[in-house]
């Protein structure tokens, strides 16, 4: 059985995911394929291509998945609206819901809105991964009341994490 492109992207195997995504699909699968191709372009630094492909994906099918990518690709104000709509439509697993709450938390943080903390807390509750924990702790520093020593104590164990992105986020949280 061939791995799913989303799993490959989560593992950082972008070239393999891109190879799987080169074959056009029909209907809903095509919209999601376009969203993932756009995400790959965004990872390469081409945010304009990401936005273009995310808009096309959402035009073809407004699903939580395509709206999620649209929310990531748009500026924060419009992105937050797309992510809120994705959350309203979402009927899936806790990990998927956590991903939506985390993306919305980041968009709301960029807008300086304190409700970002609530979405980060929900993301952490639904899927207590290093990403959700560290984003929640970081937003606690901006909008919350958690004492600084507690934030430091929770974030520090992530410094030697095997994923460079987690180590960076932990370092950024501690530096704040």
N, C-alpha and C positions, 0 to 999 in steps of 0.2 A: 504494500500500500504506500502510495506516494505521500510525503508529508504535506500538510496544509501550508500555504504561503504565510498565513498569519503566525503559525508556530515558528517557521523559519525566521520571520522578522523579529519575533520575541527573542530568539536565540542569537540575533545579530548576523544571520546568514543571508544578507541582503541579495547577493548575486544569485543564489539558488532560488530565492523567493521571486526575484525578477524574471528568471528563466521560466518559472511555472506560470507567471502572470502574463506572458507574452501571447498566449492563445486567447482570442476573443471568445466570450461566452454569450449566452442568451439571457435576456430579461434581468432579473434581480442579480444573478451572478455577474453579469456584465457591469452593473452599477458598482457592485462591491469590488470587482477587479479594477475598475477605474479609480476608485477611492484608494486602493492599496498601491496602485502604480503612482498616484499622486503623492502618497505618503513616502514612497521610496525617493521620489524627486525632492521632496522636502528634506529628507535625511541627507541628500547630496548637496543641499543648500539652495536649491531652486524653488523658493517659496511661491513664486508666481505660477510655476507649473503645478505645484501642489494645489493652489487655490483654483486654478482653471479646471483641473481634473476632479477636484472635490465638488465644485459647482456643477459640473456635467453629471457626476455620479448622483448627486442629490436631485438634479433635474429629471433623471431617468427613474429614480426610485427613492422616495423619502423614507428611509428606514432608520432605525436607531444607529446602525453602522455607518451609513452614508452621512447622516446628520452629525455624527461624532466627528468624522473627518472634516466635514464642512466647518464645524465649530473650531477645530484645531487650525484650519487654514485661514479663516477670516480674522480680521482685527478683533480685539477682545469684546467690544460691545456687541457686534453682530454675532461673533462666535458664541458668546454666552447665551444669546437667544436660541441659536441652533442647538446648543447642548441642552438647554432646558427642554426644548421640544423632543430631543432624543430621549431624555429621561422620562418624559411623559409617555412616550410610545414604547419604552423598553419593557420587555417581558422575558427575562432570561435569568442567567445565573448571577450569583453574588459577585463574582469576579468581573463580569461585564458591567454590572451596575456600578461597582467600585471605580472602574476605568472612567465611566461617564462622570461620576461625582468628582473624581480627581481632576479631570480636564476642566470641568466647570469651576472648581476651586481655583485653579490657576488663572482662568479667564477673569474671574471676579477679583482675584488678588491684583491683577494688572489694572483693574478699574478702581482699586483702592476700597473695595466693598468688604466690610467685615464678615458678611455671610459666607465668604470664602472659607472661613474656619469651620463652619458647620458642615460644608460639603466635604472638606478634607477629613473631618472626623467620621462622617458617614463612609467615605471611601476606606478609611482605616478599619472601621468596624466590619464592613462587608468583606474586605480582603486585606488582612494585616500583613502586607508584604513590605519589604524594605522601602519601596517607593512611597506607599501610602503612609507609612509610619513617619518617614522623614519629612514628607510634605506637610503632614499634620503638625509635627513638631516645629517646623519652620514657620507655619502660619500662627502657631501659638505665640511665637515671639513677636509677631506683628499685631495680632488682634486678640490674643488670649490673656489668661491670667496665671497660667502655669508658671511656677517659680523657675528661674533660670537654672539652678542646680539640677532640677528634675529633667529639664530639656537636655542639658549636657549629658546627664547620666544615661538617658535613653538613646541619644544619638551617637555617642562615642563608640559603642560596640560595632557600628557599621563602617568605621574607618578602614579595617582590613578586609572588607567584603571583596569577593572575587570579581565582581562586575565594576569596571572603572566608573560608570555613571553613578552607581550607588556610593562609591567612595567620594566622588566629587560632591554629590548632594549632601553627604554627611559632613564633609569638610566645610561646605558653604553654610550649613546650618550651624555648625560650631563656630564659624567665623563671625556670624551675625551676633 
